[in-house]
Amino acid sequence: MEQRRIRIAAVGDELLAGAGDPRALGWLGRALARTNPAPASLVSFTLASPNEGTEELAGRWLQEAGRRFDDGFENRLVIGLSSRDLDLGLTTARSRLNLANILDGASQLSIKVFVVGPPPGLDMDRNLRLAELSAAFGDVTTRRKHVYVDTFTPLVNHGQWRTDLAANGGGPGQAGYGLIAWLVLHRGWYQWLELPEPA
């Protein structure tokens, strides 16, 4: 029986690259470190772009991720969404459409997608707007039968998350990335990769 070979291309903003993480792993690095693909093989490529909204992401994902995919592999796409659309003045409808275009394009290529939603910040007024955006992202993703991890709802009032943001200039540090990674690992990561969960 031929060994499964999995390739992951991950696109998103600076959180995907682990910006501000003393361990330089971010949430994706932590999730991958906890993933034993055996007997399959797994390789991941992180393609982060700072301060990226969904418009820019929709314009670049296929060209960049496509260069990492290959016919001989199970090609998977991870999307780490940010709150940048709020700063860019995009309507929720436009943000939904941008994500839908990415997901539809991936589905046409038989690429399974794992979407991680934007985490909350410390500004509660902004978080009210972000709650709506995160819910919209989740709706678009699940309607298309891909996996969506809501990081906003579990973390918005989480004491350790808020303490970590306050200590790191508003972005996550080691503790914050660990919390996102925990959510990723416990919200469908292994099922998406079709790998057994660790005991």
Secondary structure by P-SEA (a helix, b strand, c coil): cbbbbbbbbbbbccccccccccccccaaaaaaaacccccbbbbbbbbccccccaaaaaacaaaaaaaacccccbbbbbbbcccccccccccaaaaaaaaaaaaaaaaaacbbbbbbcccccccaaaaaaaaaaaaaaaaaaaaacbbbbcccccccccaaaaaaaaaccccccaaaaaaaaaaaaaccccccccccccc
